[in-house]
Amino acid sequence: MKLKTQKMSTLLLASLLAATQLLTACQNSEKPDDTLPPNDSSSIDTDEVLTSGVPDDVRFNGETIRILNAPSQSPELFNSLEANGEILNDAVYRRNSAVMDKLGIKFEFIEVGANDVITTITNTVQAQDDEYDLITGVQYNLIKVLANGFFHDIMDAPYIDISNPWWSETYINNVNLGRDRRYFVTGDITLQFLRWTSSCYFNKQMYEDFYGDPSDMYQLVYDGKWTFDKLEEMTKNVYQDVNNDGKTDMDDILGYSLNTFVGADSMYYNAGAVLSEFSSDGMPMLKVNTERNIDIMQKLYDIFFENPANCIHLANWDLINGTISSKFASGQMLFMFGWFYSSDYLRDMKDDYGVIPYPKYNEATEDYRAIIHNDVTLFCLPVTCQKFDAVAATLEEMAYQGYMQVSPTYYEAVLKNKYVRGDVDEAAQMIDFIHDRIYTETVYVYASQLSNAGYIQRDMMGAKSKDMASTYAQNKDKYEASLAALLDNYSKLEN
């Protein structure tokens, strides 16, 4: 089955043009021009003109927007106010400059550590201090105080329309509670939106050695056949017990390596697990112990513990970003499950690699998913904010300019890091394919507030258990009590 030609999104088109220019400039002058893929202009939607939700005549007369900035990991670069020659920094600098110039505003960044942001917010809001106008912080922190009444409802904020592609509508709906209020937004306003998007890497040389043309891996995805069963089938053929000790370890040739922490999260939710159901008013209800979730959990157990091609690790970021990335980069592991930021650790990899989504549970699963890890940056307004319209305009314009300028530059940087060697179009389409499937699960977002209901997959893989019914039965009461308490506190917030 051939991949159907599809219209390119504005983001993909900008990324392709940037990457093509980059590769053309870097080509050996002795190579013929036909080493680049043809430019199929018939696939470009020239009718679509995207514009910011902020009219050109909106100005705020030199207003200073004070931003409490608490990123989790670099390069967030949200606060770039000068060029330094680094490609991503300079893209964010140009974005920030364009926003300030258009709106007639200035930025003042108030830096605080990711783990200190809650204390800072609590102290300033409770003291009714007007010290900042906009808050950026990581999801796992900010959601903890949603029901405390610290944030401004921006459901009816001017200029912002979350159906525009620079906002992630599905994600925003699922990270907020209900459909009549909105406290958090995110999207292409931040690099972390892309960097924390789950993605799977495959070693092209190993694929070619075992299965043939690496482009077939992309086609497997588009045909809907990249599943848990396919993962097991392909990796069992690759595994080799190099040290002959009769067990799977990091000295062997591996199919993949998973951890029972965030690895369990991404594999479970991306496979198609759904733990949230919504009432007519958009409030979440727990749907943990369903037949489908049980089936996926049992298969997840097999992926973790019944496949000798998988080397299992416990929760450890040094292992995830260090040991596992190094193993993949050494050319001794076929698949690596991570995020877009994982490419940071593959810059010295000699083999070519490609990027694809995580596998689905089975071919009947409707579509692939790309869940965002809970380190993603959220944006919200403190209730003390006195510049509501100006901040709303700032959010919209930053997201729009991020979509038009920063995200394509990030695509270019990722593509340059070996997603491609002669297959610019193919790889860029796959990255765009993943981007279009970004989402989150409400019970996962609020797991820490729901007695870890959204982390049940972590608990079970950590305990090496596939008996979901028993695990759920042991925790059902506290899951439901925690959700009831959260929604009760949330209902008391003023609209």
C-alpha positions as CSV (number, residue, x, y, z in Angstrom):
1,M,0.0,0.0,0.0
2,K,1.5,3.3,-1.1
3,L,1.4,6.4,1.1
4,K,-1.2,8.7,-0.1
5,T,-0.2,12.3,-1.0
6,Q,-1.7,14.6,1.6
7,K,-1.9,18.4,1.8
8,M,0.9,19.8,3.9
9,S,0.2,21.8,7.0
10,T,1.7,25.3,7.2
11,L,4.0,24.0,10.0
12,L,5.2,21.1,7.9
13,L,5.7,23.2,4.8
14,A,7.8,25.7,6.6
15,S,9.8,22.9,8.2
16,L,10.5,21.3,4.9
17,L,11.6,24.5,3.2
18,A,13.9,25.2,6.1
19,A,15.4,21.7,6.1
20,T,15.7,21.6,2.4
21,Q,17.6,24.9,2.4
22,L,19.9,23.6,5.2
23,L,20.7,20.4,3.4
24,T,21.2,22.1,0.1
25,A,23.7,24.5,1.7
26,C,25.6,21.6,3.4
27,Q,25.7,19.3,0.3
28,N,29.0,18.4,-1.2
29,S,29.2,20.4,-4.4
30,E,30.3,17.3,-6.3
31,K,26.9,15.5,-5.6
32,P,24.2,15.8,-8.2
33,D,21.1,17.9,-7.5
34,D,18.8,14.9,-7.7
35,T,20.0,13.7,-4.3
36,L,17.2,15.8,-2.8
37,P,13.6,14.6,-3.1
38,P,11.4,16.3,-5.7
39,N,9.3,19.3,-4.5
40,D,5.7,18.2,-5.0
41,S,3.9,21.5,-5.1
42,S,0.6,19.7,-5.8
43,S,0.5,18.6,-2.2
44,I,0.6,22.1,-0.8
45,D,-2.5,23.8,0.3
46,T,-2.0,27.3,-1.0
47,D,-5.5,28.5,-0.1
48,E,-5.0,28.3,3.7
49,V,-3.9,31.7,5.1
50,L,-3.3,31.6,8.9
51,T,-3.4,34.8,10.9
52,S,-3.0,35.6,14.5
53,G,-6.2,36.2,16.6
54,V,-4.8,39.6,17.5
55,P,-5.7,42.3,15.0
56,D,-2.9,44.4,13.7
57,D,-4.2,47.6,15.3
58,V,-4.1,46.2,18.9
59,R,-1.4,48.1,20.8
60,F,-0.7,48.4,24.6
61,N,1.5,51.5,24.6
62,G,4.6,50.2,26.2
63,E,3.0,48.0,28.8
64,T,5.4,45.6,30.6
65,I,4.2,42.0,30.8
66,R,5.9,40.4,33.9
67,I,6.3,36.6,33.4
68,L,6.9,34.2,36.2
69,N,9.0,31.7,34.4
70,A,9.6,28.2,35.9
71,P,10.8,25.8,33.2
72,S,11.6,22.2,34.0
73,Q,14.4,21.5,31.6
74,S,16.5,23.5,29.1
75,P,16.3,24.4,26.4
76,E,13.0,26.1,27.3
77,L,14.4,29.4,26.0
78,F,11.1,31.1,26.6
79,N,13.0,34.1,27.9
80,S,15.4,34.7,25.0
81,L,15.7,38.4,24.6
82,E,18.9,38.6,22.6
83,A,20.5,36.6,19.8
84,N,23.6,34.5,20.5
85,G,24.0,32.5,17.3
86,E,22.3,29.4,18.6
87,I,19.6,28.3,16.2
88,L,16.8,27.7,18.7
89,N,17.6,30.6,21.0
90,D,17.6,33.0,18.0
91,A,14.3,31.7,16.8
92,V,12.7,32.3,20.2
93,Y,14.4,35.7,20.3
94,R,12.9,36.6,16.9
95,R,9.5,35.4,18.1
96,N,9.7,37.5,21.3
97,S,10.9,40.5,19.4
98,A,8.0,40.2,16.9
99,V,5.5,39.9,19.7
100,M,6.8,43.0,21.6
101,D,7.0,45.0,18.4
102,K,3.5,44.2,17.2
103,L,1.7,44.6,20.6
104,G,3.8,47.5,21.8
105,I,4.8,45.7,25.0
106,K,8.0,44.8,26.9
107,F,8.8,41.5,28.6
108,E,10.2,41.2,32.1
109,F,11.0,37.6,33.1
110,I,11.0,36.6,36.8
111,E,12.9,33.4,37.0
112,V,12.1,30.7,39.6
113,G,13.0,27.1,39.9
114,A,10.4,24.5,38.7
115,N,10.0,23.1,42.2
116,D,9.7,26.5,43.8
117,V,6.9,27.9,41.6
118,I,4.1,26.6,43.8
119,T,5.5,28.3,46.9
120,T,6.0,31.5,44.9
121,I,2.4,31.5,43.6
122,T,0.9,30.7,46.9
123,N,2.8,33.4,48.8
124,T,2.1,36.2,46.3
125,V,-1.5,35.4,45.6
126,Q,-2.4,35.0,49.2
127,A,-0.7,38.3,49.9
128,Q,-2.7,39.8,47.0
129,D,0.6,41.1,45.6
130,D,0.5,42.1,41.9
131,E,4.1,41.0,41.1
132,Y,3.6,39.2,37.8
133,D,1.0,39.0,35.0
134,L,1.6,35.5,33.5
135,I,2.8,32.2,34.9
136,T,4.7,29.4,33.1
137,G,5.4,26.2,34.8
138,V,5.3,22.4,34.4
139,Q,2.1,20.5,34.3
140,Y,2.8,18.2,37.3
141,N,3.3,21.2,39.5
142,L,0.6,23.7,38.4
143,I,-2.3,21.1,38.5
144,K,-1.7,20.6,42.2
145,V,-3.1,24.0,43.0
146,L,-5.8,24.4,40.4
147,A,-8.5,24.0,43.0
148,N,-6.9,26.6,45.3
149,G,-8.3,29.5,43.4
150,F,-4.9,30.9,42.4
151,F,-5.6,31.2,38.6
152,H,-7.7,33.4,36.4
153,D,-10.4,31.8,34.2
154,I,-9.5,32.6,30.6
155,M,-12.3,30.8,28.9
156,D,-13.7,34.0,27.5
157,A,-10.3,35.8,27.1
158,P,-10.1,37.9,24.0
159,Y,-8.0,36.9,20.9
160,I,-7.5,33.3,21.9
161,D,-9.2,30.6,19.9
162,I,-7.9,27.1,20.8
163,S,-9.2,25.6,17.6
164,N,-6.3,27.3,15.8
165,P,-3.4,25.0,15.1
166,W,-0.9,26.8,17.4
167,W,-3.0,25.7,20.4
168,S,-3.5,22.0,21.2
169,E,-7.3,21.9,21.5
170,T,-7.6,18.2,22.6
171,Y,-4.8,18.6,25.1
172,I,-6.2,21.9,26.5
173,N,-9.6,20.4,27.0
174,N,-8.2,17.4,28.8
175,V,-5.9,19.3,31.1
176,N,-8.7,21.6,32.2
177,L,-11.7,20.3,34.2
178,G,-15.1,20.9,32.7
179,R,-16.0,22.9,29.6
180,D,-17.2,26.1,31.1
181,R,-13.9,27.2,32.6
182,R,-10.3,27.2,31.3
183,Y,-7.2,27.9,33.4
184,F,-4.4,26.3,31.4
185,V,-3.3,26.6,27.8
186,T,-0.3,25.3,25.9
187,G,0.8,24.5,22.4
188,D,3.5,25.9,20.0
189,I,3.9,28.8,22.4
190,T,6.6,26.7,24.1
191,L,9.4,24.4,22.8
192,Q,8.6,22.0,25.6
193,F,5.3,21.2,23.9
194,L,7.2,19.5,21.1
195,R,10.2,18.3,23.1
196,W,8.0,16.4,25.6
197,T,5.9,14.7,22.9
198,S,6.4,10.9,23.0
199,S,8.1,9.4,20.0
200,C,9.8,6.1,19.1
201,Y,13.2,5.9,17.3
202,F,14.4,3.1,15.1
203,N,17.9,2.2,13.9
204,K,17.8,2.3,10.1
205,Q,20.9,0.2,9.7
206,M,19.6,-2.6,12.0
207,Y,16.2,-2.5,10.3
208,E,17.9,-2.8,6.9
209,D,20.1,-5.7,8.1
210,F,17.0,-7.7,9.4
211,Y,14.1,-6.5,7.3
212,G,15.2,-4.4,4.3
213,D,14.2,-0.9,3.3
214,P,13.9,1.3,6.4
215,S,11.2,3.3,4.6
216,D,8.9,0.3,5.1
217,M,8.9,1.1,8.8
218,Y,7.2,4.4,8.0
219,Q,4.7,2.7,5.7
220,L,3.9,0.2,8.4
221,V,2.8,3.1,10.5
222,Y,0.7,4.7,7.8
223,D,-1.0,1.3,7.1
224,G,-2.0,1.1,10.8
225,K,0.0,-2.1,11.4
226,W,2.6,-0.8,13.9
227,T,1.2,-2.6,16.9
228,F,2.3,-4.3,20.1
229,D,2.3,-7.7,18.3
230,K,4.4,-6.2,15.5
231,L,6.9,-4.9,18.1
232,E,7.2,-8.3,19.7
233,E,7.5,-10.0,16.3
234,M,10.2,-7.7,15.0
235,T,12.3,-7.5,18.2
236,K,12.5,-11.2,19.0
237,N,14.3,-11.7,15.7
238,V,16.9,-9.1,16.6
239,Y,17.7,-10.1,20.2
240,Q,21.1,-11.8,20.8
241,D,22.4,-13.0,24.2
242,V,25.9,-11.7,23.5
243,N,27.4,-12.6,26.9
244,N,25.7,-16.0,27.0
245,D,24.5,-15.6,30.5
246,G,20.9,-16.7,29.8
247,K,19.3,-13.4,30.7
248,T,18.6,-10.1,29.0
249,D,20.9,-7.3,30.0
250,M,22.6,-4.2,28.6
251,D,25.5,-6.3,27.2
252,D,23.1,-7.9,24.7
253,I,21.8,-6.9,21.3
254,L,18.3,-5.6,22.2
255,G,15.0,-5.0,20.6
256,Y,14.2,-2.2,23.0
257,S,14.6,-1.2,26.7
258,L,11.7,0.0,28.9
259,N,11.5,1.5,32.4
260,T,8.6,0.8,34.7
261,F,8.1,4.5,35.4
262,V,7.5,6.9,32.5
263,G,8.0,4.1,30.0
264,A,4.9,2.4,31.3
265,D,2.9,5.6,31.1
266,S,3.7,6.3,27.4
267,M,3.4,2.7,26.3
268,Y,0.0,2.3,28.0
269,Y,-1.7,5.5,27.0
270,N,-0.3,5.6,23.5
271,A,-1.5,2.0,22.9
272,G,-5.1,3.3,23.4
273,A,-5.9,3.1,27.1
274,V,-8.7,5.5,28.2
275,L,-9.2,6.1,31.9
276,S,-11.4,9.1,31.7
277,E,-15.0,9.5,30.7
278,F,-16.7,12.8,30.7
279,S,-20.1,13.9,31.9
280,S,-22.3,16.2,29.9
281,D,-20.6,19.2,31.5
282,G,-17.2,17.9,30.7
283,M,-16.3,16.7,34.2
284,P,-14.1,13.6,34.3
285,M,-15.3,10.3,35.6
286,L,-13.0,7.3,36.3
287,K,-13.2,4.5,33.8
288,V,-10.2,2.6,34.8
289,N,-11.3,-1.0,35.1
290,T,-12.7,-1.5,31.6
291,E,-12.3,-4.6,29.4
292,R,-10.2,-2.6,26.9
293,N,-7.9,-1.2,29.6
294,I,-7.5,-4.6,31.1
295,D,-6.6,-6.2,27.7
296,I,-4.1,-3.5,27.0
297,M,-2.5,-3.9,30.5
298,Q,-2.2,-7.6,30.0
299,K,-0.5,-7.0,26.7
300,L,1.7,-4.3,28.3
301,Y,2.8,-7.0,30.8
302,D,3.9,-9.2,27.9
303,I,5.8,-6.3,26.3
304,F,7.6,-5.7,29.5
305,F,8.2,-9.2,30.9
306,E,7.6,-11.9,28.3
307,N,9.8,-10.6,25.5
308,P,13.5,-11.5,26.0
309,A,14.4,-8.6,23.6
310,N,13.5,-6.0,26.3
311,C,15.9,-5.0,29.0
312,I,13.8,-3.6,31.9
313,H,14.8,-0.7,34.1
314,L,13.3,1.0,37.1
315,A,12.5,4.7,37.5
316,N,15.7,6.5,36.9
317,W,16.2,9.5,34.5
318,D,19.9,9.0,34.3
319,L,19.2,5.5,32.9
320,I,16.6,6.8,30.5
321,N,18.7,9.7,29.2
322,G,22.1,8.1,29.6
323,T,22.3,4.3,29.6
324,I,19.4,3.6,27.3
325,S,20.2,6.4,24.8
326,S,23.8,5.3,24.7
327,K,22.8,1.8,24.0
328,F,20.6,2.9,21.1
329,A,23.3,5.2,19.8
330,S,25.8,2.4,19.9
331,G,23.9,0.5,17.2
332,Q,22.9,-2.3,19.5
333,M,19.2,-1.7,20.0
334,L,16.5,-1.6,17.3
335,F,13.9,0.7,19.0
336,M,14.2,3.4,21.6
337,F,11.1,4.8,23.2
338,G,11.4,8.4,24.3
339,W,10.3,11.9,23.4
340,F,11.4,14.4,20.7
341,Y,14.0,15.8,23.2
342,S,15.7,12.3,23.2
343,S,17.4,13.3,20.0
344,D,19.6,15.6,22.1
345,Y,21.4,12.4,23.3
346,L,21.9,11.0,19.8
347,R,24.1,13.6,18.2
348,D,27.1,11.4,18.0
349,M,25.2,8.3,16.8
350,K,26.9,6.9,13.7
351,D,24.0,4.9,12.3
352,D,21.0,6.7,10.7
353,Y,17.8,6.6,12.6
354,G,14.1,7.4,12.0
355,V,11.3,8.5,14.2
356,I,7.8,7.1,14.4
357,P,4.9,7.1,16.9
358,Y,4.6,4.5,19.7
359,P,2.8,1.3,18.6
360,K,-1.0,0.9,18.9
361,Y,-2.5,-1.9,20.9
362,N,-3.8,-3.7,17.8
363,E,-4.8,-2.9,14.2
364,A,-8.4,-2.3,15.3
365,T,-7.3,0.6,17.5
366,E,-8.5,3.7,15.7
367,D,-5.4,5.8,15.6
368,Y,-1.9,6.4,17.0
369,R,-1.4,8.7,19.9
370,A,1.4,10.9,21.1
371,I,0.9,11.6,24.8
372,I,2.8,14.5,26.3
373,H,4.8,13.9,29.5
374,N,3.8,15.8,32.5
375,D,6.9,18.0,32.3
376,V,5.3,20.0,29.6
377,T,4.9,23.7,30.2
378,L,1.5,25.2,30.9
379,F,0.5,28.9,30.8
380,C,-1.9,30.6,33.2
381,L,-2.8,33.9,34.7
382,P,-2.7,34.6,38.5
383,V,-5.9,35.9,39.9
384,T,-4.0,39.1,40.8
385,C,-3.4,39.9,37.1
386,Q,-4.5,43.5,36.3
387,K,-3.7,43.3,32.6
388,F,-6.1,40.6,31.4
389,D,-6.5,41.8,27.7
390,A,-2.8,42.5,27.3
391,V,-1.8,39.1,28.6
392,A,-4.4,37.3,26.5
393,A,-3.0,39.1,23.4
394,T,0.5,38.2,24.5
395,L,-0.4,34.5,24.8
396,E,-2.1,34.4,21.4
397,E,0.6,36.2,19.5
398,M,3.4,34.2,21.2
399,A,1.7,31.0,20.2
400,Y,1.0,32.1,16.7
401,Q,4.6,33.3,16.2
402,G,5.9,30.1,17.8
403,Y,3.9,28.0,15.3
404,M,5.1,30.1,12.4
405,Q,8.7,30.6,13.4
406,V,10.0,28.5,16.4
407,S,8.4,25.1,15.8
408,P,9.6,25.0,12.1
409,T,13.1,25.9,13.3
410,Y,12.9,23.1,15.9
411,Y,11.8,20.7,13.2
412,E,14.8,21.8,11.2
413,A,17.2,21.2,14.1
414,V,15.7,17.8,14.8
415,L,15.8,16.9,11.1
416,K,19.4,18.0,11.0
417,N,20.3,15.7,13.8
418,K,19.9,12.7,11.6
419,Y,16.2,12.1,11.3
420,V,17.1,12.4,7.6
421,R,19.9,11.7,5.2
422,G,18.2,12.1,1.8
423,D,14.6,11.6,3.0
424,V,13.7,15.1,4.1
425,D,10.1,14.8,2.9
426,E,9.5,11.4,4.3
427,A,10.8,12.2,7.8
428,A,9.2,15.6,8.0
429,Q,5.8,14.1,7.2
430,M,6.2,11.5,10.0
431,I,7.2,14.2,12.5
432,D,4.1,16.2,11.4
433,F,2.0,13.0,11.7
434,I,3.1,12.6,15.3
435,H,2.6,16.3,16.1
436,D,-1.0,16.1,14.8
437,R,-1.7,13.3,17.3
438,I,-0.6,15.0,20.5
439,Y,-3.0,14.6,23.4
440,T,-3.2,13.8,27.0
441,E,-5.5,11.9,29.4
442,T,-7.2,13.7,32.2
443,V,-6.7,11.0,34.8
444,Y,-3.0,10.9,33.9
445,V,-2.7,14.7,34.2
446,Y,-4.2,14.7,37.7
447,A,-2.7,11.4,38.8
448,S,-1.0,12.9,41.8
449,Q,-4.3,14.4,42.9
450,L,-6.2,11.1,42.3
451,S,-4.2,8.7,44.6
452,N,-2.2,7.8,41.5
453,A,-5.1,6.4,39.6
454,G,-3.5,7.6,36.4
455,Y,-0.3,5.8,37.3
456,I,-1.9,2.4,37.7
457,Q,0.3,1.1,34.9
458,R,3.4,2.2,36.8
459,D,2.3,0.5,39.9
460,M,1.5,-2.7,38.1
461,M,4.7,-2.9,36.0
462,G,6.7,-2.0,39.0
463,A,5.1,-4.9,40.9
464,K,5.4,-7.1,37.9
465,S,1.7,-7.7,37.9
466,K,-1.0,-8.1,35.2
467,D,-3.9,-8.6,37.5
468,M,-5.6,-5.2,37.0
469,A,-8.9,-6.2,38.5
470,S,-7.3,-6.9,41.8
471,T,-5.1,-3.8,41.7
472,Y,-8.1,-1.7,40.9
473,A,-10.3,-3.3,43.6
474,Q,-7.6,-2.6,46.2
475,N,-7.5,1.1,45.3
476,K,-11.0,1.8,44.0
477,D,-12.3,3.6,47.1
478,K,-9.4,6.0,47.4
479,Y,-9.4,6.7,43.7
480,E,-13.0,7.7,43.8
481,A,-12.7,9.6,47.0
482,S,-9.8,11.6,45.6
483,L,-11.7,12.5,42.5
484,A,-14.8,13.5,44.4
485,A,-12.6,15.8,46.7
486,L,-10.9,17.4,43.7
487,L,-14.1,18.1,41.9
488,D,-15.8,19.4,45.0
489,N,-13.0,21.9,45.6
490,Y,-13.0,22.8,42.0
491,S,-16.8,23.4,42.0
492,K,-16.3,26.0,44.8
493,L,-14.1,28.2,42.6
494,E,-15.7,31.4,41.4
495,N,-16.5,31.6,37.7
